């Protein structure tokens, strides 16, 4: 887990307070960020905690795109109160995380911003981190452009062809879709169907397929298909190859 500390070195006589972001609290709770932020706002409105400052953090989304998220930054006492309110069973995990952060700060050498040499070193470190992030973004752009083209494409794909595009074995994709609530079979049914939650959001659709029997007669069947939007979502969710 990345360390999300809103803590910049101050002068030798003064240090800014160590804080934890609402996004890291969300990760610790395995919850949703909006839910955590709402709890913070309610507790602040009731005067249980101090209204925390808000700032922006940048990270990558599931498709590798750079995004900016508004987060609250809480000091130790208030973060513990928020976690105890939302999920008491995770309080111990938060306390352990705070201990890790405090030990990291204790081990880190103090930085005197009045010292030109230390200030140059600090600025160089931040610059290197910025360049590394930009290089990572540039490296992900070709893959992102490919996903964007898929998402804008017309038509849909049978699951077998979708698996090939995802560089997976078809049976692995069928299994993943079943286990993760995308497709199912009716009792006694032979064909897979898409769950309503996936067809309603245009991730899957049902098409009519004509199958030629051994006796040369035709049989019309319904087939679940992956839309371009669904394929883009799967590319972010599935980690091929599964074998």
C-alpha positions in Angstrom: 0.0 0.0 0.0 1.4 3.4 -0.9 2.0 5.9 1.9 -0.4 8.9 1.6 1.1 11.3 4.1 0.3 15.0 3.9 3.6 15.8 5.6 6.2 18.1 4.2 9.4 18.8 6.1 9.4 22.1 7.8 12.2 24.0 9.5 14.4 22.5 12.2 12.3 23.9 15.0 8.8 23.1 13.5 7.2 20.2 11.8 3.8 20.0 10.1 1.4 17.5 11.7 1.4 14.0 10.2 -1.9 13.3 8.5 -3.6 10.4 6.6 -5.8 10.8 3.6 -9.4 9.7 3.4 -8.4 7.6 0.4 -5.9 5.5 2.4 -8.6 5.1 5.2 -10.9 3.8 2.4 -8.3 1.2 1.4 -7.8 0.1 5.0 -11.5 -0.3 5.5 -12.0 -1.9 2.0 -14.8 0.5 1.6 -15.9 3.2 -0.8 -14.3 6.6 -0.8 -17.6 8.6 -1.0 -18.9 6.7 2.0 -15.8 7.5 4.1 -16.0 11.2 3.1 -19.7 11.4 4.0 -18.9 10.0 7.5 -16.1 12.5 7.9 -18.4 15.4 7.0 -21.2 14.2 9.3 -18.8 13.8 12.3 -17.3 17.3 11.5 -20.8 18.8 11.3 -21.6 17.4 14.8 -18.4 18.7 16.2 -17.0 15.2 17.0 -13.9 15.9 14.9 -12.3 19.0 13.5 -13.3 19.8 9.9 -10.3 18.5 8.0 -8.6 20.3 5.2 -9.1 19.0 1.6 -6.5 18.5 -1.0 -6.0 16.7 -4.3 -4.1 13.4 -4.9 -3.2 11.9 -8.3 -3.1 8.2 -9.2 -3.9 5.8 -12.0 -7.4 4.4 -12.6 -8.0 0.8 -13.7 -7.4 1.7 -17.3 -4.1 3.4 -16.6 -5.4 7.0 -16.9 -4.1 9.7 -14.6 -6.9 11.0 -12.4 -7.2 13.6 -9.6 -9.2 12.8 -6.5 -10.2 15.2 -3.8 -9.4 13.8 -0.4 -9.6 14.9 3.3 -6.5 14.8 5.4 -7.0 13.8 9.0 -4.8 13.8 12.0 -4.4 10.6 14.0 -7.2 11.2 16.6 -9.8 12.1 14.1 -8.9 9.3 11.7 -9.4 6.7 14.5 -12.8 8.2 15.4 -13.9 8.0 11.7 -12.8 4.3 11.5 -14.4 3.4 14.8 -17.7 5.0 13.5 -17.6 3.1 10.2 -16.0 -0.2 11.0 -15.0 -0.8 14.6 -13.4 -4.1 13.7 -10.8 -2.3 11.5 -9.7 0.1 14.2 -6.7 -2.1 15.1 -5.6 -2.1 11.5 -5.7 1.7 11.4 -3.7 1.9 14.7 -1.1 -0.4 13.2 -0.9 1.7 10.1 -0.4 4.8 12.1 2.5 3.1 13.9 4.1 2.3 10.6 3.8 5.9 9.4 5.2 7.3 12.7 8.1 4.9 12.6 8.8 6.0 9.0 8.9 9.6 10.0 11.0 8.9 13.0 13.6 7.1 10.9 13.6 9.8 8.2 16.3 12.5 8.6 15.1 16.0 9.5 15.2 18.5 6.6 16.2 22.0 7.1 14.6 24.2 4.4 16.9 27.0 5.3 19.9 24.8 4.2 20.3 25.4 0.4 21.9 22.0 0.0 19.0 20.1 1.7 16.5 22.2 -0.2 18.1 21.4 -3.5 18.1 17.7 -2.7 14.4 17.8 -1.7 13.4 19.6 -4.9 15.5 17.2 -6.9 13.7 14.2 -5.3 10.3 15.7 -6.1 11.4 16.5 -9.7 12.6 12.9 -10.2 9.2 11.5 -8.8 7.3 13.8 -11.2 9.4 12.7 -14.2 9.0 9.0 -13.3 5.2 9.5 -13.1 5.1 11.2 -16.5 7.2 8.4 -18.0 4.7 5.9 -16.6 1.8 7.8 -18.1 3.5 8.0 -21.5 4.3 4.2 -21.4 0.6 3.5 -20.8 -0.7 5.8 -23.6 -0.6 3.2 -26.4 -2.5 0.7 -24.4 -5.0 3.3 -23.4 -5.5 4.4 -27.0 -6.1 0.8 -28.0 -8.8 0.5 -25.3 -10.4 3.7 -26.4 -10.7 2.4 -29.9 -12.3 -0.8 -28.7 -14.7 1.1 -26.5 -15.8 3.3 -29.6 -16.1 0.3 -31.9 -19.4 -0.9 -33.2 -20.8 -4.4 -32.8 -20.1 -7.1 -30.3 -18.1 -10.3 -29.8 -18.9 -13.9 -29.0 -17.2 -14.9 -25.7 -14.7 -17.1 -27.6 -13.6 -14.1 -29.8 -13.6 -11.8 -26.8 -11.2 -14.3 -25.0 -8.8 -14.1 -28.0 -8.8 -10.3 -27.9 -8.0 -10.5 -24.2 -5.3 -13.1 -24.8 -7.1 -15.7 -22.7 -8.3 -19.3 -23.2 -12.0 -19.2 -23.9 -12.8 -21.6 -21.1 -10.9 -19.3 -18.7 -13.0 -16.4 -19.7 -16.3 -18.4 -19.5 -15.3 -19.4 -16.0 -14.4 -15.9 -15.0 -17.7 -14.5 -16.3 -19.7 -17.1 -14.4 -17.8 -16.6 -11.1 -18.0 -12.8 -11.3 -21.7 -12.5 -12.0 -21.7 -11.7 -15.8 -23.3 -14.9 -17.3 -25.4 -17.8 -16.1 -27.4 -20.8 -17.4 -31.1 -21.4 -16.6 -31.8 -24.8 -15.0 -31.7 -27.3 -17.8 -30.7 -24.7 -20.3 -27.8 -25.2 -22.7 -26.9 -21.6 -23.6 -25.4 -18.9 -21.4 -27.3 -15.7 -20.7 -26.1 -12.4 -19.5 -27.2 -11.1 -16.1 -29.6 -8.1 -16.3 -27.1 -5.9 -14.5 -24.7 -6.4 -17.3 -27.1 -6.2 -20.2 -28.8 -3.1 -18.8 -25.4 -1.3 -18.6 -24.5 -2.4 -22.2 -21.6 -4.6 -21.1 -23.3 -7.7 -22.6 -26.1 -8.2 -25.2 -28.0 -11.1 -26.6 -27.9 -12.0 -30.2 -29.7 -14.5 -32.4 -27.5 -17.2 -33.9 -28.4 -19.8 -36.5 -26.8 -23.2 -35.9 -26.6 -25.9 -38.6 -27.5 -29.3 -37.2 -25.9 -32.6 -38.4 -29.1 -33.3 -40.4 -28.6 -30.0 -42.2 -31.6 -28.5 -40.5 -31.2 -25.1 -38.8 -31.7 -24.2 -35.2 -32.1 -20.6 -34.0 -30.5 -20.0 -30.6 -29.9 -16.9 -28.4 -26.2 -16.1 -27.7 -24.7 -13.8 -25.1 -22.2 -11.5 -26.6 -19.7 -9.0 -25.2 -20.1 -5.4 -26.4 -17.1 -3.2 -27.1 -17.8 -1.4 -23.8 -17.9 -4.7 -22.0 -14.6 -5.8 -23.6 -13.0 -2.6 -22.4 -14.2 -3.2 -18.9 -13.0 -6.8 -19.0 -9.5 -5.7 -20.1 -9.3 -3.7 -16.9 -10.7 -6.4 -14.7 -9.3 -9.7 -16.0 -5.6 -10.5 -15.7 -4.6 -12.7 -18.6 -3.3 -15.3 -19.0 -5.0 -17.4 -16.4 -3.1 -20.5 -17.3 
